[in-house]
């Protein structure tokens, strides 16, 4: 892999933390939101089974000026999280919700 392809940004956010992502499949136009979005990691569209990268990513926490005040903590147990569709979970080999700032929690 060349150094230019290693530096290719596939997502708006380029930091080490989990963020809130907005996704839209280019094939079927399905949209979804996820509190399990990461830099340069996609998720698999449920319908088309293709990798989709987020078109927008925002902090999980409160943002004072933009009024983002989202509760994006998983509303279901980690074992029910769609790990098979999450690129980060597949790469890590465990639920990405256990990963923060470059280390497993």
Secondary structure, 3 states (H helix, E strand, C coil): CCHHHHCCCCCCCCCCCCEEEEEECCCCCCEEEEEEECCCCCEECCCCCCEECCCEEECCCCCCCCCCCCCCCCCCCHHHCCCCCEHHHHHHCCCHHHEECCEEC
